[in-house]
């Protein structure tokens, strides 16, 4: 299995346009340049339709850019990235496989040593608090448990890069906080390079070394904000005034762009989800 060190990601002047009727195109992204250091946790926030998910799919090599280039570990992406774990909002578990077998599937597909993969799977399920459910089927798991299994599946082969697209969006508020803490703890121990797509500003600030703020479509980067604060971060960001300041600053950026309206748009209790 791959080592426990992240790979650098270099996104260089990338654009993406989709043809819609043979004559017109929709411009999803324009002139995106972003460098992510090995082992860095970077979140991308922006309004719906700004191209966040498209950016992640291109970083996985599942979509090609219209112009520009993406390099991972110094190599240009010309095919799907293999040294990667991906977590989507939908857990995508196979209903006919148990939780642990869903995790082991990653090793089977990659033709890894299954004894090593099984030991790693058991370890991850234990760390994520779902070891007791290893032999249950997805239909027997709660949404939070299913997403923890999905996260274990993405990490079992020790990828250098972890890509996450709204992974906690379908979870209830309390479960979302706990899974966020679980993810941070695992990342602190292994330090994959993470590109994390989210609509939640609090989630981005709570997890990230850096938050990238995108404009409405066609998406472009309007601000990058470093979050150089101690870890592990508190579950309730209000316990750390410096984190709350970052949250409010990002809401202010969206107000400036006209994505949010009204002077109290970012105030506590009125934040969009």
N, C-alpha and C positions, 0 to 999 in steps of 0.2 A: 504494500500500500504506500501511497505518497507520504512524504514527510509532513511535519506539523509546522511548516513555515509558509506564510502567504507569498503570493506572486504579485509583482507590480502590474498594474493595468494602466495603459496609456491610450486615451481616446483623443484622437487628433483630428480636429476640424470636421467632425462627422455630421452629415445631413442624412435625412431619410424622407423620401417622397413615395407615396403610393398612388399608382394609377387607379382611377375609379370608373372611367367609361371609355377608355381608349384615346380620349382627347384631353381630359383634365387630370390633374394630379392633386392630391392632398399632401401638403408639406407638414410632416409630423415633427421633425426636428431640424434645427438650423444651426450650423457652425458650433457644434458641441465639442469643446476641448476640456478634458479633465484627466489629471494624473492622480492615481491612487497608489500610495506607497505600500510595499509588502507589509501585510499584517494590519493595515489600517481599516477602520470601520467607518464607512462613508454612507450616509443616508441621502436620498433624493426626495424632496418634497415639492409639490406643485399642484395646481388645480387639475381636475379631471380633464383628460384629453390632451395634456401637454406633452405626451410622449415618454413618460417615465418608464412604462412597461416596455415600450419599443426599445428604449435605450438598454434595458436589462437584457432583452432577447438578443440584441446585437452583440452585447458583451459576452453572451453565451455562445455566440457564433451561430445562432438559430435563425437570424436575419442578417442579411448583408447590408452595409451602408450604401446609400446612393452615391455619396462622395465621402472622402476622408478614409481613415484607417483606424483600426483598433489592434493594439498589441498587448499580449499577455505574456509576462516573463520574457519580454523582448522579442517575441515571435508574433508576426502578423497573423491575425485570424483569417484563415481561408476555408475553414470547415468548423463544425461544431466543436467547442471546447470540451475536452475530456477530463481534465484535472479540475473538476468543478462539482459542487453540490448545489442543487436548485430547490427552493421551497416556494410554492405558489400559495395563494389564498385557499384554493381547494386542495385538500391534503392528497388527493389522487391515490389513495390506498386501494389495493386490490381486495375486493370484498371476500374472495374465496381463500385468502391467505391470512394466517394469524398475524398479530402485530410483529412478532419477531421475524416471521417469514417475509413480511413486507420489507423489513430492514435488510434481511439477508439477500433479498432479490438483487440489491445493488452489487453485492459480491459475486453472485452467480452470473450476472450479465457481464461483469468485468473479468470473470474467470480468475478470481482471487482465491487465496487459500481460505477455505470456508471455516476451518478451525480458528484461524486468526480473526476472520470477520465475525464469527459467532461470539467470540470473547469480547470483541469490541462492541458488538450490538448489545450484549447483556450489560456491559459497562455503561453505555450511553442511556439505555432504558432505565437503569438504576439512577443515574445522575439526573435524569429528567422526571423521576418520580413515577414511572409507569412500569417498573419491572414486574409488579404484581399482576399486570395485565398482558404479559408477553404472549400468553397462549390464547388470548381472546381474539375474536374476529372484529373487524372494524365496526360492524353493526352493534357490537356490545360495548363500544367505547363512546365516551362523551366527545364533543367537538374539541375540547382542549387536549384530551388524551390522544385523539387522532392526529392533531397537529404536532404533538410532541413526538409521536412515532414517525411522522413525516420528516421532522427535523433530524431524528436519529438516522433515518435512511439517507439523508443528504450528507451526513457527517461520517458515516461508518467507514468509508474508504479513505479518510483523512485528506480531503481535497485541499489544494492550496487556495482555491477561490470558492466563496460561498455567495450565491446570488439569491436574493429574497424579494418576492413581489407581493406586497401586502399580505405577509404570512399570517398576521393575527387579525385581519380585518373581519373575519366571521365569528370571532370569539366574543364572549361577554366581557364586560369591563374588568372584573376581578381576575378572571382567567388570563386575560390579555396581559395584565400587570405581572402575574406570576410567570407566564411563559417568557415575557421580556426579560425578567430577572434570570431565568434558566439559561436563556440564550447568552446573556452577558457573561454569566459565570463560565459557560463552556468556551466562549470565545476568548476569555482571559486566559484560559489554560492552554489553548491551542493556537490562537492568533492566525486564523485564516484571514485572507483579505476579503472584506465583506462589502458588497454593494447592496444596499437595503432600500427598497422602494416602499414609501408609505404616504398616506394622507395625513397621518397624525403627527403634528409638530412636536407634541410632548414625547411621543415615542422616539422620534428622530433625535431630539436633544438628549433624552435619557440614555440612548444607546451609543451615540456616535462620537468619533474623534472629530468629524467634520460633517456639516450639513450643507448640501447643495440645494439652492432654491431656484426653481425654474419658473419661467413666464408661462402665461397661457399660450395655446397653440398659435403658430408653430413654436415648439418649446426651445428655449435657449436658457443658458445659465445666466441669472442676473446677480447672484451673490453666493459666495462661499463663506461659511462661518465656522471657525475652529471652536471646538468645545474642549478646551484644555483644563479639565476639572477632574478631581479624584474619582477613582473607581474602587469598589462597585458603587454605582449611583443609587440614590434612594428611590424606592418605588413611588413615593409621593414627591414630585419635584418641588412642591412648595416648602419642603423641609430644607431645600438648598437654594437660597435666594439667587445665587449666581446662575443656576440652571433656569430658574424662572425668568431671569432677565433675558436669557437667550431666547426662550419661548416667546416672550413679549416682543423682542426685536424682530423675530421672523414674522409674527402676526403683523407687525408694522410694515414690513416689506410688502406683504400681500395687500394691505390697505393702500400703500403707495401705488401699486399696480392696478388698483381698482377691483381686485378679486374679492376683497371684503369691503363693506361699506359701513360707515358710521364710526364715530370715535370710540365706541365701546365694543366694537366687533370682536376684539381679542380678549375682552375681560373675562374673568373667571365665571363659569356658568353659562357663557354665551358663545363658547367656541364651537365652530362646526366640527362634525365628526365624519 
